[in-house]
């Protein structure tokens, strides 16, 4: 797999202004990512969506 298959995406918290960056494989994952991660601003696990 070539290195060009990966894409840097910004994940935005659903409950605070916090965000972080991660990579995804744009060939295998064509839809937007939605993950449950720890949010240090509200200090609990929340849903992060790709923006």
C-alpha positions, 0 to 999 in steps of 0.5 A: 500500500502506498503512503498516499492512501492515508489522509490527515483528518480533524476530529471535532468533539460533540460537546466542547471545542476540543479537537485532534488530528488522526489519519485514515485510509481514504480507500477503505474508509470513504465515509466520515469517521465517528469515534468515542474518545476521551475529551479532556475539556469535559473530562469524559468520553464523548463522540468525535466526528470528522470535520 
